[in-house]
Amino acid sequence: MAAASGPAACAPWRPAFQSHICKMPSPEFVFSTVARNEQGRCVPRARYCGFRGFFGELQLHQEAEKELKQQEKEHDKDAPTNPPVFESDMPTITTDVRMEKVENVASSGGAVEAVFWIKEVMTQWRIKGKAFVIGGSPEEKEEREAREEVKKGMRMRDAGGTAVGGEWSWEREITMYFANHTPVMRGSFKYPPPGRPKSEVQSDQTLHMGEDVYDLHDPVARKHFRVVVIRPEEVERLDLSQYGNPKRWKWVFVDADEVGDKGTVVKEDGQRGRWQEIEIWP
Ligand SMILES: Cc1cc2nc3c(=O)[nH]c(=O)nc-3n(C[C@H](O)[C@H](O)[C@H](O)COP(=O)(O)O)c2cc1C
């Protein structure tokens, strides 16, 4: 992959957000999308999802690493895992392409909001931005476009230096996400169509519940497996840790075009800009 074109440095909200997330025993958040009802009106949709880290920075479980090493030799001659050359401030989730949230993302131009309530530090984080769904075939135009958009939020870890550890690939990254699920969870991508009535006749015999999936390239499960990448545009932190003295901050990502400040912003490939921090009334 060519060099990432994302922001030059870590977002200013990231260190605090990350330190808070680490305190959650099981990081889950409300993921909101925009849908259209039968009358064509915009309606909100929300559901819980598991936070799967920041794109490019996946922390592989020991078991996943072992399985990747065992299986990837056949599929990938170079390496079982990607070299850790990228980082980003883009939270990810994994999902099934047949679920409504994927359609919501596609039909709304990717408008999403992620809300975390981190009781351990009495803080709410709201991340508003655009989501991109990857994990389909690179032959598809939508997949290529989504990858291009994700790239805009990625940056080299070793900025200005040389990337070591070999070639990075999208396919390998998505396989790493799949491997990071337990065999039972991988099996959920072979369920009959999520959200459809159980009474409907199931003609596809490859779809069923109760199968543990060990093959990281299981064709049915991988056909449905997707990674959703959220590229934040506005982030808000509401700190309720001091009773009677709540605090609230907002960070807005201002694209280089809008800033118009030649001294501080570099505009390359459309995504470089900077975060502006404002403390607001709670
Ligand atoms: C704690 C918890 C974590 C969940 N994590 C995910 C997840 O990471 N990805 C996902 O697609 N669904 C996850 N779900 C299920 C969703 O909440 C939802 O039921 C499902 O994705 C279908 O939503 P949709 O039809 O709006 O797309 C989770 C549910 C709970 C309760």
The ligand as an ORCA input file, in Angstrom:
! r2SCAN-3c Opt
* xyz 0 1
  C     -22.887     -5.912     24.296
  C     -23.214     -6.070     22.838
  C     -22.199     -6.019     21.889
  C     -22.480     -6.151     20.533
  N     -21.479     -6.049     19.623
  C     -21.776     -6.067     18.306
  C     -20.758     -5.830     17.338
  O     -19.579     -5.607     17.659
  N     -21.111     -5.842     16.029
  C     -22.398     -6.048     15.638
  O     -22.652     -6.044     14.426
  N     -23.389     -6.265     16.520
  C     -23.099     -6.269     17.838
  N     -24.105     -6.460     18.760
  C     -25.475     -6.708     18.282
  C     -26.119     -5.377     17.891
  O     -26.439     -4.644     19.044
  C     -27.343     -5.556     16.998
  O     -28.311     -6.343     17.655
  C     -27.024     -6.222     15.672
  O     -25.762     -5.796     15.185
  C     -28.072     -5.897     14.601
  O     -28.152     -4.511     14.420
  P     -28.630     -3.812     13.072
  O     -29.697     -4.679     12.486
  O     -29.128     -2.479     13.484
  O     -27.467     -3.718     12.136
  C     -23.839     -6.349     20.121
  C     -24.850     -6.379     21.083
  C     -24.546     -6.249     22.412
  C     -25.671     -6.290     23.406
*
